């Protein structure tokens, strides 16, 4: 790694950090901006029965493609993959903006999701290339802040564009942002790579994509579009599982496996990956059911419900910005244990909520969980990245992010099944909703306990990684 002095946005590497934050912001904002625009979209182009696919198909395309992009970034470098991802996201945004119906819009969201699948893992991997472990203790605050800002900016922009201009501008706004991020990375980010003769694992990529698509689709739609025990449910999940089994056999003999099986054999990577699954599941449960509880049980409006959830997304970057100081002094394990303890505390406190609880109490509990997430996610990902060489960092980063998406997908299925089991009518009363949400929070407490167990498997100290150097390439800002 080149010796680039300074860490902030005004340093030599500042423009690249800014471009990374901007690219990350594209994905972060896009995950929230469309929610407030749905009524305007449906009013304009119809397709009310199909609109949930605007969210699930984007999540599916992003999650499935992340592991493949991670491997490609290890084979060909970060720069070509991130530029491709930004370009694909740009194309998808333009197509979404001119969509003439709900079905074309859903198809174009796939293009957007495939672009986001490249942006997410590669931007985080680039941070790992540009900054040492000690430097990342400070840099992670910049990157994490993007998500906190986007949680506020996204829904606001979606509402403003839908009400005063057109819903189409929620996609067109991405055009200048994509161009700026792409141009900066093209001009300022340089890497020297000994590519040799890379082999692309086409069979592995095809089997992995097919298997993950079918499994995640089956989990997302099971109990919704079709019954779990039905021909469609069994066939989709069965074919997905068969594809993944075939994938494991193919990877054993592949010259450059798209997802090396050693990722699932190293204790540190297993523990950090399972922590990501837990993070995804808890986040999904909170973002899906806290607003419903606040509106339908406590009797508030959407704005107040958003206020109740906002501390979760605001506490995360605040804690992440401080996590580096803690893990440099006390180690990865202590920091992660602090984080999961806060997550466990926050989810346990959620069990105290009832139909008479004040909204401020909900917001406080969400804030505690948000702090816990910030202290958990950053050190676990950095520990995983720092345990491997440059040539493996993309795969490890992508796998960690994919597992978080998988946790969210599993959360959709589990929490949805719990809610449906408690609520047996189309218009649930506040009492039944309270019971359903309590059951969901109870499962989240169990997930929190398992996360504590996983955190104990992380390395005790960060000192062993502080002198890391990137031996196979140099990533520089020029």
MARVO-697946 format. One record per residue (C-alpha): x, z, y. Coordinates in steps of 0.25 Angstrom, whole numbers, plus 5000, padded with zeros to 4 digits. Last residue first. Layout:
BEGIN
+------+------+------+
!   xx !   zz !   yy !
+------+------+------+
!    X !    Z !    Y !
...
+------+------+------+
***
This chain:
BEGIN
+------+------+------+
!   xx !   zz !   yy !
+------+------+------+
! 4987 ! 4970 ! 5041 !
! 4981 ! 4980 ! 5032 !
! 4988 ! 4982 ! 5019 !
! 4985 ! 4983 ! 5004 !
! 4997 ! 4982 ! 4996 !
! 4997 ! 4979 ! 4981 !
! 5001 ! 4983 ! 4967 !
! 5008 ! 4996 ! 4971 !
! 4997 ! 5003 ! 4979 !
! 5003 ! 5016 ! 4982 !
! 4998 ! 5030 ! 4979 !
! 5006 ! 5042 ! 4985 !
! 4993 ! 5051 ! 4987 !
! 4988 ! 5048 ! 4973 !
! 4994 ! 5060 ! 4966 !
! 4990 ! 5069 ! 4977 !
! 4975 ! 5067 ! 4976 !
! 4974 ! 5080 ! 4967 !
! 4965 ! 5085 ! 4956 !
! 4962 ! 5071 ! 4950 !
! 4947 ! 5069 ! 4947 !
! 4941 ! 5074 ! 4934 !
! 4934 ! 5086 ! 4941 !
! 4926 ! 5076 ! 4949 !
! 4919 ! 5071 ! 4936 !
! 4914 ! 5085 ! 4933 !
! 4909 ! 5087 ! 4947 !
! 4902 ! 5073 ! 4946 !
! 4895 ! 5078 ! 4934 !
! 4889 ! 5090 ! 4942 !
! 4885 ! 5080 ! 4953 !
! 4878 ! 5071 ! 4943 !
! 4870 ! 5083 ! 4938 !
! 4866 ! 5087 ! 4952 !
! 4862 ! 5072 ! 4954 !
! 4853 ! 5074 ! 4942 !
! 4846 ! 5086 ! 4949 !
! 4845 ! 5078 ! 4962 !
! 4837 ! 5067 ! 4954 !
! 4828 ! 5078 ! 4948 !
! 4826 ! 5084 ! 4962 !
! 4822 ! 5070 ! 4967 !
! 4811 ! 5068 ! 4957 !
! 4806 ! 5082 ! 4959 !
! 4805 ! 5080 ! 4974 !
! 4798 ! 5067 ! 4972 !
! 4788 ! 5073 ! 4963 !
! 4785 ! 5084 ! 4973 !
! 4784 ! 5074 ! 4985 !
! 4774 ! 5065 ! 4978 !
! 4778 ! 5052 ! 4971 !
! 4770 ! 5040 ! 4974 !
! 4772 ! 5030 ! 4963 !
! 4770 ! 5041 ! 4952 !
! 4778 ! 5047 ! 4941 !
! 4789 ! 5053 ! 4949 !
! 4798 ! 5062 ! 4940 !
! 4802 ! 5052 ! 4930 !
! 4803 ! 5041 ! 4941 !
! 4813 ! 5050 ! 4949 !
! 4822 ! 5053 ! 4937 !
! 4822 ! 5038 ! 4933 !
! 4826 ! 5034 ! 4947 !
! 4837 ! 5045 ! 4947 !
! 4843 ! 5040 ! 4935 !
! 4842 ! 5025 ! 4937 !
! 4846 ! 5024 ! 4952 !
! 4857 ! 5034 ! 4949 !
! 4863 ! 5025 ! 4938 !
! 4864 ! 5014 ! 4948 !
! 4870 ! 5024 ! 4959 !
! 4880 ! 5029 ! 4948 !
! 4883 ! 5014 ! 4945 !
! 4886 ! 5012 ! 4960 !
! 4896 ! 5023 ! 4960 !
! 4902 ! 5018 ! 4947 !
! 4904 ! 5005 ! 4954 !
! 4912 ! 5012 ! 4965 !
! 4921 ! 5019 ! 4956 !
! 4923 ! 5006 ! 4947 !
! 4926 ! 4998 ! 4960 !
! 4937 ! 5008 ! 4964 !
! 4943 ! 5008 ! 4951 !
! 4943 ! 4993 ! 4949 !
! 4949 ! 4991 ! 4963 !
! 4960 ! 5002 ! 4961 !
! 4965 ! 4996 ! 4948 !
! 4976 ! 4986 ! 4954 !
! 4979 ! 4995 ! 4965 !
! 4983 ! 5006 ! 4955 !
! 4974 ! 5018 ! 4950 !
! 4972 ! 5033 ! 4953 !
! 4971 ! 5031 ! 4968 !
! 4957 ! 5023 ! 4966 !
! 4951 ! 5034 ! 4957 !
! 4956 ! 5045 ! 4966 !
! 4951 ! 5038 ! 4979 !
! 4937 ! 5036 ! 4972 !
! 4936 ! 5051 ! 4968 !
! 4941 ! 5055 ! 4982 !
! 4931 ! 5047 ! 4990 !
! 4918 ! 5049 ! 4981 !
! 4918 ! 5064 ! 4980 !
! 4920 ! 5070 ! 4994 !
! 4911 ! 5060 ! 5000 !
! 4901 ! 5062 ! 4990 !
! 4901 ! 5077 ! 4992 !
! 4899 ! 5076 ! 5007 !
! 4887 ! 5067 ! 5004 !
! 4881 ! 5077 ! 4994 !
! 4882 ! 5088 ! 5005 !
! 4876 ! 5078 ! 5015 !
! 4864 ! 5075 ! 5006 !
! 4862 ! 5090 ! 5004 !
! 4861 ! 5091 ! 5019 !
! 4852 ! 5079 ! 5021 !
! 4842 ! 5085 ! 5011 !
! 4842 ! 5098 ! 5019 !
! 4840 ! 5091 ! 5032 !
! 4828 ! 5085 ! 5026 !
! 4821 ! 5098 ! 5024 !
! 4817 ! 5102 ! 5010 !
! 4801 ! 5104 ! 5008 !
! 4799 ! 5094 ! 4997 !
! 4811 ! 5100 ! 4989 !
! 4826 ! 5100 ! 4990 !
! 4834 ! 5110 ! 4982 !
! 4839 ! 5100 ! 4972 !
! 4846 ! 5093 ! 4983 !
! 4856 ! 5105 ! 4984 !
! 4861 ! 5102 ! 4970 !
! 4864 ! 5087 ! 4975 !
! 4872 ! 5093 ! 4986 !
! 4880 ! 5103 ! 4978 !
! 4883 ! 5092 ! 4968 !
! 4888 ! 5083 ! 4978 !
! 4896 ! 5094 ! 4985 !
! 4902 ! 5097 ! 4972 !
! 4905 ! 5083 ! 4970 !
! 4913 ! 5082 ! 4983 !
! 4921 ! 5094 ! 4981 !
! 4924 ! 5090 ! 4967 !
! 4929 ! 5077 ! 4972 !
! 4938 ! 5083 ! 4983 !
! 4944 ! 5093 ! 4973 !
! 4946 ! 5082 ! 4963 !
! 4953 ! 5072 ! 4972 !
! 4963 ! 5082 ! 4978 !
! 4964 ! 5094 ! 4986 !
! 4971 ! 5090 ! 4999 !
! 4971 ! 5075 ! 4998 !
! 4957 ! 5076 ! 4992 !
! 4952 ! 5085 ! 5003 !
! 4957 ! 5076 ! 5015 !
! 4952 ! 5064 ! 5008 !
! 4938 ! 5069 ! 5006 !
! 4936 ! 5071 ! 5021 !
! 4932 ! 5057 ! 5025 !
! 4924 ! 5057 ! 5012 !
! 4916 ! 5069 ! 5016 !
! 4911 ! 5062 ! 5029 !
! 4909 ! 5049 ! 5022 !
! 4899 ! 5056 ! 5012 !
! 4892 ! 5065 ! 5021 !
! 4886 ! 5053 ! 5029 !
! 4880 ! 5047 ! 5016 !
! 4874 ! 5060 ! 5011 !
! 4870 ! 5064 ! 5025 !
! 4861 ! 5051 ! 5027 !
! 4852 ! 5056 ! 5016 !
! 4843 ! 5065 ! 5024 !
! 4844 ! 5056 ! 5036 !
! 4839 ! 5044 ! 5028 !
! 4827 ! 5052 ! 5024 !
! 4824 ! 5056 ! 5038 !
! 4824 ! 5041 ! 5042 !
! 4815 ! 5037 ! 5030 !
! 4804 ! 5047 ! 5034 !
! 4802 ! 5061 ! 5029 !
! 4792 ! 5067 ! 5020 !
! 4801 ! 5077 ! 5012 !
! 4797 ! 5072 ! 4999 !
! 4795 ! 5057 ! 5001 !
! 4805 ! 5055 ! 5012 !
! 4816 ! 5065 ! 5009 !
! 4815 ! 5063 ! 4994 !
! 4815 ! 5048 ! 4995 !
! 4827 ! 5048 ! 5005 !
! 4834 ! 5058 ! 4995 !
! 4831 ! 5049 ! 4983 !
! 4839 ! 5036 ! 4984 !
! 4851 ! 5040 ! 4992 !
! 4852 ! 5053 ! 4984 !
! 4851 ! 5047 ! 4970 !
! 4860 ! 5036 ! 4973 !
! 4871 ! 5044 ! 4979 !
! 4870 ! 5054 ! 4967 !
! 4871 ! 5042 ! 4957 !
! 4883 ! 5035 ! 4965 !
! 4891 ! 5048 ! 4966 !
! 4889 ! 5051 ! 4952 !
! 4894 ! 5037 ! 4947 !
! 4906 ! 5039 ! 4957 !
! 4909 ! 5052 ! 4951 !
! 4909 ! 5045 ! 4937 !
! 4919 ! 5035 ! 4943 !
! 4928 ! 5046 ! 4948 !
! 4928 ! 5053 ! 4935 !
! 4931 ! 5040 ! 4927 !
! 4942 ! 5035 ! 4936 !
! 4949 ! 5049 ! 4936 !
! 4948 ! 5050 ! 4920 !
! 4953 ! 5036 ! 4917 !
! 4945 ! 5029 ! 4906 !
! 4934 ! 5022 ! 4913 !
! 4943 ! 5014 ! 4923 !
! 4952 ! 5011 ! 4911 !
! 4941 ! 5001 ! 4907 !
! 4945 ! 4991 ! 4917 !
! 4934 ! 4985 ! 4925 !
! 4937 ! 4970 ! 4928 !
! 4947 ! 4970 ! 4916 !
! 4959 ! 4962 ! 4920 !
! 4965 ! 4957 ! 4906 !
! 4952 ! 4960 ! 4899 !
! 4953 ! 4965 ! 4885 !
! 4946 ! 4979 ! 4886 !
! 4937 ! 4974 ! 4897 !
! 4930 ! 4965 ! 4888 !
! 4926 ! 4976 ! 4879 !
! 4921 ! 4985 ! 4891 !
! 4913 ! 4973 ! 4896 !
! 4906 ! 4971 ! 4883 !
! 4901 ! 4986 ! 4884 !
! 4897 ! 4983 ! 4899 !
! 4889 ! 4970 ! 4895 !
! 4882 ! 4978 ! 4884 !
! 4878 ! 4989 ! 4894 !
! 4872 ! 4979 ! 4903 !
! 4865 ! 4971 ! 4892 !
! 4858 ! 4985 ! 4888 !
! 4855 ! 4989 ! 4902 !
! 4848 ! 4976 ! 4905 !
! 4841 ! 4974 ! 4891 !
! 4836 ! 4989 ! 4890 !
! 4830 ! 4989 ! 4904 !
! 4824 ! 4975 ! 4903 !
! 4818 ! 4978 ! 4889 !
! 4813 ! 4992 ! 4893 !
! 4817 ! 5006 ! 4892 !
! 4822 ! 5008 ! 4906 !
! 4810 ! 5002 ! 4912 !
! 4811 ! 4990 ! 4921 !
! 4812 ! 4987 ! 4936 !
! 4813 ! 5002 ! 4939 !
! 4816 ! 5011 ! 4927 !
! 4829 ! 5003 ! 4925 !
! 4832 ! 4994 ! 4937 !
! 4844 ! 5001 ! 4943 !
! 4850 ! 5005 ! 4929 !
! 4847 ! 4991 ! 4923 !
! 4853 ! 4984 ! 4934 !
! 4865 ! 4993 ! 4934 !
! 4867 ! 4990 ! 4919 !
! 4864 ! 4975 ! 4920 !
! 4873 ! 4973 ! 4932 !
! 4884 ! 4982 ! 4926 !
! 4884 ! 4974 ! 4913 !
! 4884 ! 4961 ! 4919 !
! 4895 ! 4964 ! 4929 !
! 4904 ! 4970 ! 4919 !
! 4902 ! 4959 ! 4909 !
! 4905 ! 4948 ! 4919 !
! 4917 ! 4956 ! 4925 !
! 4923 ! 4958 ! 4911 !
! 4921 ! 4944 ! 4907 !
! 4927 ! 4939 ! 4920 !
! 4939 ! 4948 ! 4920 !
! 4948 ! 4942 ! 4930 !
! 4962 ! 4941 ! 4927 !
! 4972 ! 4943 ! 4938 !
! 4985 ! 4934 ! 4937 !
! 4995 ! 4942 ! 4946 !
! 4988 ! 4948 ! 4958 !
! 5000 ! 4955 ! 4964 !
! 4992 ! 4960 ! 4977 !
! 4996 ! 4961 ! 4991 !
! 4985 ! 4966 ! 4999 !
! 4981 ! 4962 ! 5014 !
! 4969 ! 4968 ! 5022 !
! 4969 ! 4964 ! 5037 !
! 4964 ! 4950 ! 5038 !
! 4955 ! 4948 ! 5026 !
! 4950 ! 4962 ! 5027 !
! 4947 ! 4961 ! 5042 !
! 4939 ! 4948 ! 5040 !
! 4931 ! 4953 ! 5028 !
! 4927 ! 4966 ! 5036 !
! 4923 ! 4958 ! 5048 !
! 4916 ! 4947 ! 5041 !
! 4908 ! 4957 ! 5032 !
! 4904 ! 4965 ! 5045 !
! 4900 ! 4952 ! 5052 !
! 4891 ! 4947 ! 5041 !
! 4885 ! 4961 ! 5036 !
! 4876 ! 4962 ! 5048 !
! 4869 ! 4950 ! 5042 !
! 4864 ! 4958 ! 5030 !
! 4856 ! 4969 ! 5038 !
! 4854 ! 4958 ! 5048 !
! 4843 ! 4952 ! 5038 !
! 4834 ! 4964 ! 5040 !
! 4831 ! 4958 ! 5054 !
! 4833 ! 4962 ! 5069 !
! 4826 ! 4975 ! 5074 !
! 4819 ! 4982 ! 5062 !
! 4827 ! 4977 ! 5050 !
! 4841 ! 4977 ! 5058 !
! 4839 ! 4991 ! 5063 !
! 4834 ! 4996 ! 5050 !
! 4845 ! 4990 ! 5042 !
! 4855 ! 4994 ! 5052 !
! 4851 ! 5009 ! 5051 !
! 4850 ! 5009 ! 5036 !
! 4865 ! 5004 ! 5036 !
! 4871 ! 5012 ! 5048 !
! 4868 ! 5026 ! 5042 !
! 4873 ! 5025 ! 5028 !
! 4883 ! 5015 ! 5033 !
! 4890 ! 5025 ! 5041 !
! 4891 ! 5035 ! 5030 !
! 4896 ! 5024 ! 5021 !
! 4906 ! 5019 ! 5030 !
! 4911 ! 5033 ! 5032 !
! 4917 ! 5033 ! 5018 !
! 4927 ! 5022 ! 5022 !
! 4932 ! 5029 ! 5034 !
! 4933 ! 5042 ! 5027 !
! 4940 ! 5036 ! 5015 !
! 4951 ! 5032 ! 5024 !
! 4956 ! 5047 ! 5026 !
! 4958 ! 5051 ! 5012 !
! 4961 ! 5036 ! 5009 !
! 4975 ! 5039 ! 5016 !
! 4979 ! 5049 ! 5006 !
! 4975 ! 5041 ! 4995 !
! 4983 ! 5029 ! 5000 !
! 4976 ! 5018 ! 5009 !
! 4975 ! 5003 ! 5008 !
! 4973 ! 5001 ! 4993 !
! 4962 ! 5012 ! 4991 !
! 4955 ! 5007 ! 5004 !
! 4955 ! 4993 ! 4998 !
! 4949 ! 4999 ! 4985 !
! 4937 ! 5005 ! 4993 !
! 4935 ! 4991 ! 5000 !
! 4936 ! 4984 ! 4986 !
! 4926 ! 4993 ! 4979 !
! 4914 ! 4991 ! 4989 !
! 4917 ! 4977 ! 4995 !
! 4916 ! 4970 ! 4981 !
! 4903 ! 4975 ! 4977 !
! 4898 ! 4974 ! 4991 !
! 4900 ! 4959 ! 4989 !
! 4892 ! 4959 ! 4976 !
! 4881 ! 4967 ! 4983 !
! 4880 ! 4957 ! 4994 !
! 4878 ! 4945 ! 4984 !
! 4868 ! 4953 ! 4976 !
! 4861 ! 4956 ! 4989 !
! 4859 ! 4941 ! 4990 !
! 4851 ! 4941 ! 4978 !
! 4842 ! 4952 ! 4983 !
! 4840 ! 4944 ! 4996 !
! 4837 ! 4932 ! 4988 !
! 4826 ! 4939 ! 4981 !
! 4820 ! 4946 ! 4993 !
! 4818 ! 4933 ! 5001 !
! 4825 ! 4924 ! 5012 !
! 4838 ! 4930 ! 5012 !
! 4846 ! 4927 ! 5024 !
! 4853 ! 4940 ! 5027 !
! 4855 ! 4943 ! 5012 !
! 4863 ! 4930 ! 5011 !
! 4871 ! 4934 ! 5023 !
! 4874 ! 4948 ! 5017 !
! 4877 ! 4942 ! 5003 !
! 4887 ! 4933 ! 5009 !
! 4894 ! 4944 ! 5017 !
! 4894 ! 4953 ! 5005 !
! 4901 ! 4941 ! 4997 !
! 4911 ! 4940 ! 5008 !
! 4914 ! 4955 ! 5009 !
! 4916 ! 4955 ! 4994 !
! 4925 ! 4943 ! 4994 !
! 4933 ! 4949 ! 5005 !
! 4934 ! 4962 ! 4997 !
! 4938 ! 4955 ! 4984 !
! 4949 ! 4946 ! 4991 !
! 4955 ! 4958 ! 4998 !
! 4955 ! 4968 ! 4987 !
! 4965 ! 4961 ! 4978 !
! 4964 ! 4951 ! 4967 !
! 4964 ! 4959 ! 4954 !
! 4961 ! 4973 ! 4959 !
! 4950 ! 4968 ! 4969 !
! 4944 ! 4960 ! 4957 !
! 4943 ! 4973 ! 4949 !
! 4935 ! 4980 ! 4960 !
! 4927 ! 4968 ! 4962 !
! 4922 ! 4968 ! 4948 !
! 4919 ! 4983 ! 4948 !
! 4911 ! 4982 ! 4961 !
! 4902 ! 4970 ! 4956 !
! 4892 ! 4978 ! 4948 !
! 4889 ! 4988 ! 4959 !
! 4888 ! 4979 ! 4970 !
! 4878 ! 4969 ! 4963 !
! 4870 ! 4981 ! 4958 !
! 4869 ! 4988 ! 4971 !
! 4865 ! 4975 ! 4978 !
! 4855 ! 4972 ! 4967 !
! 4849 ! 4986 ! 4968 !
! 4847 ! 4986 ! 4984 !
! 4840 ! 4973 ! 4986 !
! 4834 ! 4974 ! 4973 !
! 4825 ! 4985 ! 4979 !
! 4819 ! 4974 ! 4987 !
! 4812 ! 4966 ! 4976 !
! 4798 ! 4971 ! 4976 !
! 4798 ! 4970 ! 4991 !
! 4802 ! 4955 ! 4991 !
! 4798 ! 4951 ! 5005 !
! 4807 ! 4943 ! 5014 !
! 4804 ! 4949 ! 5028 !
! 4796 ! 4962 ! 5025 !
! 4804 ! 4965 ! 5013 !
! 4817 ! 4964 ! 5021 !
! 4811 ! 4972 ! 5032 !
! 4807 ! 4983 ! 5023 !
! 4820 ! 4983 ! 5016 !
! 4828 ! 4984 ! 5029 !
! 4831 ! 4999 ! 5028 !
! 4837 ! 4998 ! 5014 !
! 4846 ! 4986 ! 5018 !
! 4856 ! 4994 ! 5026 !
! 4859 ! 5004 ! 5016 !
! 4868 ! 4997 ! 5005 !
! 4872 ! 4986 ! 5015 !
! 4878 ! 4997 ! 5024 !
! 4888 ! 5002 ! 5014 !
! 4892 ! 4988 ! 5009 !
! 4895 ! 4983 ! 5023 !
! 4901 ! 4996 ! 5026 !
! 4911 ! 4995 ! 5015 !
! 4916 ! 4982 ! 5021 !
! 4917 ! 4988 ! 5035 !
! 4924 ! 5000 ! 5030 !
! 4934 ! 4991 ! 5023 !
! 4936 ! 4982 ! 5035 !
! 4938 ! 4995 ! 5043 !
! 4949 ! 5000 ! 5033 !
! 4955 ! 4986 ! 5034 !
! 4955 ! 4986 ! 5049 !
! 4961 ! 5001 ! 5049 !
! 4973 ! 4998 ! 5040 !
! 4982 ! 4997 ! 5052 !
! 4976 ! 5009 ! 5058 !
! 4964 ! 5009 ! 5067 !
! 4954 ! 5011 ! 5057 !
! 4960 ! 5023 ! 5051 !
! 4972 ! 5025 ! 5041 !
! 4985 ! 5023 ! 5048 !
! 4998 ! 5018 ! 5043 !
! 4998 ! 5006 ! 5033 !
! 5009 ! 5008 ! 5023 !
! 5005 ! 4996 ! 5013 !
! 5000 ! 5000 ! 5000 !
+------+------+------+
***
